[in-house]
Amino acid sequence: MNARLRVVVADDERPARSFLAALLRSFDDVVIVAEAESGAEAVTAIERERPDLALLDLQMPEVDGIGVVRMLKKDRMPLIAFVTAYDEYAVRAFEINAVDYLLKPVEKTRLRETLNRAQERIEHAEIVADGEFLYVTTIKNDRHTITHRLKDLEARLDPSRFIRLGRGTLANIDAIVKVNVMPGGTHLALLSNGQKLQVSRLQSRIIRERLLRL
């Protein structure tokens, strides 16, 4: 069984925060590690607790949800889902690669979808082949070895979520932070778990186009 998803909830309105927390507590695979009533409190809680997921209200005084994300260091960045009463903020939310975007009042089934999406991102990060062995590394840097041919596994994975980096490497598109051109014309993908992986010239162009479309 997977470890429980560790969540921080931030909303300056107590009733909204309590409502969301009650919904989260109804799921037995979730644990709330901190609640925050301001953006500044949210930053402190996230840096202290290192949660898997932060549910951030977009409209908070002084430091809003997007401000929280901008204040966090990359190595302390959890998965982010925004909660708001106004849907015109969705575009801004997805510009910073949020897992999801929830409208108030949050519905339980819709929240479950968000949690599932977060769990998928945590579990499926990057896959590297070495002969008949595959080394699977998750976003949390847990490493697993499986005996499976890469092309067989690739056929079973969602092509909209996983992309080839080169002959022996697949990565979850959600985990790719950026692709850098290195001296000599080689390309390197930086993943959200800190890994750096070689990318073929052709695939680097495809990845850049995919990332621009997201």
Secondary structure, DSSP 8 states (H G I E B T S, - for coil): ----EEEEEE-SSHHHHHHHHHHHHT-TTEEEEEEESSHHHHHHHHHHH--SEEEEES--SSS-HHHHHHHS-GGG--EEEEEES-GGGHHHHHHTT-SEEEESS--HHHHHHHHHHHHHHHH--EEEEETTEEEEE-TT--EEEEE--HHHHHHHS-TTTEEEEETTEEEEGGGEEEEEE-TTS-EEEEETTS-EEEE-HHHHHHHHHHHHH-
